[in-house]
Amino acid sequence: MPEWTHVHALLRRIAGEPGIARFAGAPMTLPLPRLPRPHWLMMLLILCAAPATALEPVPVARDVYAFIGALDEASSANAGFTGNAGFIVARDGIIVVDTGGSYRLGRAMLRAIRRVSDKPVALVVNTHAVQDFLFGNAVFADLGAPLLTHRRSAQLMRERCAHCLENLRLLLGAQAMRGTRLVVPARLVDGSQIVRVAGRELELLHFGWGATPGDLVVLDRRSGIAFGGGLVSIGRVPETRDGRLPQWITALDAVARLPARQVIPGHGPVADIAEVRRTRAYLSDLDALARRLYDEGLSLLEALDRSDLPAYRDWGAYASVHRRNVQQRYLELELADLDGR
């Protein structure tokens, strides 16, 4: 086939790459006109060099928007955009919920927000202390916006996020992480609290140590939307490394009872609030599986070889994260057994 046809095909492949065209969670159609070969070559060079920072906010309800990340773990293919975020356009300002995994992503979020509204950013909420959700904080701190999180999340950020940042630089590269630095929120809450900001009343709900010690759910009664943070993962295997499964399941039961129509999960698509049962089902099935394998007297390696949960094979990150979750739960059961609990 002619050389320009190879370029044309490559451009179409690039259009399907998550880092360029799937930042909003769905492929984007790129019209490819017939151009002479030199023009195609120039376009190819531009596309290959362009930063993958075009985010598209997804309308969820009136004045409420979400940024939906990839279902996989962070990689160069998705530019580290794996954790969901969102914002509310209130009467007197913008309320941002989570900020992405890098300065680059936070800046892309801010640009996307500015396409919707030029109101000032009145508050940024970090729902939990996981790298996918907080390394865009610096962008909003540079604006002078106040940042808020749970006290336990701030503590966890200080304890480990510098190490997380180094790992992300190694994984994604210096270019993708350029400008990224840890900014720990200064405004802290110790439990559930109602906040009134920019003419909007929000409920910050802490149901105890679930996915992380400082999980917050942000409930906006006016729109009927809940931001589920680390507690809720739909169609993507949740990472249980920091979690306490019994309390996490109890927290999900509380989330399911909230007066909300829909939930923006930490991972996965926006869904009806009842869909939090899918996260609950995975955690329950994980716990039952690990207990059965442990009670059968299998070694850890034997247990991992028999750790498949077929119902979740099509979930994002299943191949990598589920196996780690089984190992984590097995070791927790072993430790409890040794401690006589």
C-alpha angles and dihedrals in degrees: 000000000000116000094246089058090061089053091048090053092047091052090054090051090051089051088062096049111115093225093059112025107015102057090115090053097259135073118266123219114235114198108225111198122199106266133167115269097258090057092051091050092051092048090050092053091049093049093047092051097042117105114245097237106120106122125180118204113226114221109233102168136341106312093354122109137176136205108212117206132204118282094230129083117272114289141149088263093064096029089234093295099139106119122077122236136173148173143224123220102218127185095268104020152342125288113202122201112202124341112222134252102293145024087254092057093044090053091049089051091051091050090050091048090052090057087061102038140357093208116127120266102254100180142001119205123198106203095197144348104266122124096238091065110040116038092088089065092098092066091059094039087057087058090053093248116154116246123211136189142144115287092240091053091052089051092050091048091055092047100052117000095092087060090046090053092054090050091051091051089054092046101042102024134245093279094057092047098041112140093010115141136158116263112180114204114253096203108077136184127198098202143341113339141168114232126192112203135159091355093306130109116216132179116222105201125197114186096180131266105339120138089353133001094259105040115162127190114201112214120193105189093185093065098026091237128135123194102216099194117186094343095070126057120164121192091352126088108248119231108243098187094111097029138107104212102206093049091042091055090048090050091052090053088055092048090051089057095053119118091249132120098205141016129216100211126209087245129018136025128324108269145174111284091248089065090078082086087078091064089045092051092053093049092048092048091047091052093047092048095049092047092050093049092047094046090052088063096243120158117244092258092048090049092052090051088057098039100108119133103189095194090068102040092108093053118108116265091011095133094056110022100041093058090051090050092054090050091049094050094044091054091047090054091047092051092048089051092051091048090051094243 
